[in-house]
Amino acid sequence: YNGEDTIARTLDSIISQRISNFEIVLNDDNSFDSTVEVIKKYLKKYKFIKLFTNKSNIGMDQNFTKTVLKAKGKFIWLCEKNFVGVISKNNIAEILRKSKD
C-alpha cells in the first residue's frame, strides 16, 4: 500500500536471491500513489511476478491473507514494501536450505 518509494528496491532485493523456481505474489491494497505502475514495469520483465489489486483498502491483515491464498508455493515468505534492509543476498536461499535439513 502506497509503496512507490520502496517497492522497486524491495523487488530487486527479492529477485537477487540465489534461488530458482519461485513466484512473487503482490496484492496492492488500493494504493493511491504510483505503486502499481512501478510493479507493472517488473511484470513486463519477470514472468514469475503476479500482481493483484483490491478495489478498496482492506487493511494489512486481510490483504496478507488474501495474498497467501493466491500463492502456489510450498513455502511462503511474507514481506512488506519496505523490507529492503531485512532481505540479504542469500537470506531466503539459506532459510530454504535449512528447512530441507
Rosetta blueprint (number, residue, H / E / L):
1 Y L
2 N L
3 G L
4 E L
5 D L
6 T L
7 I H
8 A H
9 R H
10 T H
11 L H
12 D H
13 S H
14 I H
15 I H
16 S L
17 Q L
18 R L
19 I L
20 S L
21 N L
22 F L
23 E L
24 I E
25 V E
26 L E
27 N E
28 D E
29 D L
30 N L
31 S L
32 F L
33 D L
34 S L
35 T H
36 V H
37 E H
38 V H
39 I H
40 K H
41 K H
42 Y H
43 L H
44 K H
45 K H
46 Y L
47 K L
48 F L
49 I E
50 K E
51 L E
52 F E
53 T E
54 N L
55 K L
56 S L
57 N L
58 I L
59 G L
60 M H
61 D H
62 Q H
63 N H
64 F H
65 T H
66 K H
67 T H
68 V H
69 L H
70 K H
71 A L
72 K L
73 G L
74 K L
75 F L
76 I L
77 W L
78 L L
79 C L
80 E L
81 K L
82 N L
83 F L
84 V L
85 G L
86 V L
87 I L
88 S L
89 K L
90 N L
91 N H
92 I H
93 A H
94 E H
95 I H
96 L H
97 R H
98 K H
99 S H
100 K H
101 D L
